[in-house]
């Protein structure tokens, strides 16, 4: 679970009490996820160009 303590009183609670680790994960994801999505799009485009089926599933 990725939740972090951002308000008192707490309105989100995590059993593991790893507030700092969760906060770092959330902060990193804001930059990492868009880069991963961009890489997936780039690879899909590359497959469309190089695939003999032109990116379509073979039937």
Secondary structure, DSSP 8 states (H G I E B T S, - for coil): ------SSS-SS--TT--HHHHHHHHHHHHHHHHHHHHHHHHHHHHHHHH-TTTTS---
